[in-house]
Amino acid sequence: VLNKLIKENSNNAKTYNDRGVIFMFMRKEKDAEKDFRKALRKNPRLYEAKINLSNILVNNGKNKEAKKLYETIINSNASVNIKNIAKDELAKLK
């Protein structure tokens, strides 16, 4: 279904993020990472995609890149909930 939605509207960042989450649950982390990056190219303010990408990066030992993303979220106009998630995840890396 998401593949069809992406085909119909390839500019929808949320759909890429949603498909990335499904890939994450399927343990297809490379595909998930690609979709999260695509989502962020379409909408750099889709903070859920930044959190998701950061989590994938941490799982793959790319802590430095994940740390930057978490810090970007903390210093952004994201919701308090998203900022708190980023703060919690960042604290785990220290």
Secondary structure as a PSIPRED ss2 file (coil, helix, strand):
# PSIPRED VFORMAT (PSIPRED V4.0)

   1 V C   1.000  0.000  0.000
   2 L H   0.000  1.000  0.000
   3 N H   0.000  1.000  0.000
   4 K H   0.000  1.000  0.000
   5 L H   0.000  1.000  0.000
   6 I H   0.000  1.000  0.000
   7 K H   0.000  1.000  0.000
   8 E H   0.000  1.000  0.000
   9 N C   1.000  0.000  0.000
  10 S C   1.000  0.000  0.000
  11 N C   1.000  0.000  0.000
  12 N C   1.000  0.000  0.000
  13 A H   0.000  1.000  0.000
  14 K H   0.000  1.000  0.000
  15 T H   0.000  1.000  0.000
  16 Y H   0.000  1.000  0.000
  17 N H   0.000  1.000  0.000
  18 D H   0.000  1.000  0.000
  19 R H   0.000  1.000  0.000
  20 G H   0.000  1.000  0.000
  21 V H   0.000  1.000  0.000
  22 I H   0.000  1.000  0.000
  23 F H   0.000  1.000  0.000
  24 M H   0.000  1.000  0.000
  25 F H   0.000  1.000  0.000
  26 M C   1.000  0.000  0.000
  27 R C   1.000  0.000  0.000
  28 K C   1.000  0.000  0.000
  29 E H   0.000  1.000  0.000
  30 K H   0.000  1.000  0.000
  31 D H   0.000  1.000  0.000
  32 A H   0.000  1.000  0.000
  33 E H   0.000  1.000  0.000
  34 K H   0.000  1.000  0.000
  35 D H   0.000  1.000  0.000
  36 F H   0.000  1.000  0.000
  37 R H   0.000  1.000  0.000
  38 K H   0.000  1.000  0.000
  39 A H   0.000  1.000  0.000
  40 L H   0.000  1.000  0.000
  41 R H   0.000  1.000  0.000
  42 K H   0.000  1.000  0.000
  43 N C   1.000  0.000  0.000
  44 P C   1.000  0.000  0.000
  45 R C   1.000  0.000  0.000
  46 L C   1.000  0.000  0.000
  47 Y H   0.000  1.000  0.000
  48 E H   0.000  1.000  0.000
  49 A H   0.000  1.000  0.000
  50 K H   0.000  1.000  0.000
  51 I H   0.000  1.000  0.000
  52 N H   0.000  1.000  0.000
  53 L H   0.000  1.000  0.000
  54 S H   0.000  1.000  0.000
  55 N H   0.000  1.000  0.000
  56 I H   0.000  1.000  0.000
  57 L H   0.000  1.000  0.000
  58 V H   0.000  1.000  0.000
  59 N H   0.000  1.000  0.000
  60 N C   1.000  0.000  0.000
  61 G C   1.000  0.000  0.000
  62 K C   1.000  0.000  0.000
  63 N H   0.000  1.000  0.000
  64 K H   0.000  1.000  0.000
  65 E H   0.000  1.000  0.000
  66 A H   0.000  1.000  0.000
  67 K H   0.000  1.000  0.000
  68 K H   0.000  1.000  0.000
  69 L H   0.000  1.000  0.000
  70 Y H   0.000  1.000  0.000
  71 E H   0.000  1.000  0.000
  72 T H   0.000  1.000  0.000
  73 I H   0.000  1.000  0.000
  74 I H   0.000  1.000  0.000
  75 N C   1.000  0.000  0.000
  76 S C   1.000  0.000  0.000
  77 N C   1.000  0.000  0.000
  78 A C   1.000  0.000  0.000
  79 S C   1.000  0.000  0.000
  80 V H   0.000  1.000  0.000
  81 N H   0.000  1.000  0.000
  82 I H   0.000  1.000  0.000
  83 K H   0.000  1.000  0.000
  84 N H   0.000  1.000  0.000
  85 I H   0.000  1.000  0.000
  86 A H   0.000  1.000  0.000
  87 K H   0.000  1.000  0.000
  88 D H   0.000  1.000  0.000
  89 E H   0.000  1.000  0.000
  90 L H   0.000  1.000  0.000
  91 A H   0.000  1.000  0.000
  92 K H   0.000  1.000  0.000
  93 L H   0.000  1.000  0.000
  94 K C   1.000  0.000  0.000
